Amino acid sequence: VQLQASGGGLVQAGGSLRLSCTGSGRAFSLYAVGWFRQAPGREREFVAVINWSGDSYYQDSVKGRFTVSGDYAKNTVYLQMNSLIPEDTAVYYCAVRNGFGSREVPAHAYDYWGQGTQVTVSS
């Protein structure tokens, strides 16, 4: 599976961005697709995941602001990010896992990763 993440950019606090993760090679509907982020000097952290069942899970700090969704006809998963704050600044990565995804599943349990897209939120 090859993943392409896109949609990052520079936005002011309170603004919105929509990230896309498009896969090739196998259907996303077979996987859990997760979003992670890594800020400078910090470890990669879980943001959100959507399972093939449609179940989704979020990190507490993004609940109510971020929404993960899938368009499996396009083999694409989206991360809609609203009410962005400077603390959301990071490189965002999408990843897929041949198994169930949740907040407790660590990054190393994911099988394939995209290249990352930079999100910068200015105050």
PEWOBEL-V820816 format. One line per field, one symbol per residue. phi: phi as a letter, one per 40 degrees, with the letter a starting at -180 (. if undefined). A space follows every 10 residues. Layout:
# PEWOBEL-V820816
phi = ???
This chain:
# PEWOBEL-V820816
phi = .bbbcahcib acdgcbabcb bbbbhacdcc bcbbbbaacd gbccbcbaab cccgcbbbcd cbdgbbbbab bcccfbbbbc bbfcbdccca cbbbabbcic baccccdccc cbbccgbcbb bcc
